[in-house]
Amino acid sequence: MAGELLKKKREDLGLDLKDVSHTLRISSRYLRAIEEDDLSKLPGDVYLKGYVREYETLLGRTPGFPQTDISKT
């Protein structure tokens, strides 16, 4: 669910996943997993929270915004 919001915002801004990956220096595989809410593909909770925070910031969202509060646990 939270990943869908991030994906929609990225698409609304006209950003390509590869460009976002390059800008953030986060694997597009991890960003795709976040967008698909497939958190099992991510290395760990600490990385997940950092990746989501950076992604939200790039998209102009407030990091930790309740609708994108995401965690493996």
Secondary structure by P-SEA (a helix, b strand, c coil): caaaaaaaaaaaacccaaaaaaaacccaaaaaaaaaccccccccaaaaaaaaaaaaaaacccccccccccccc
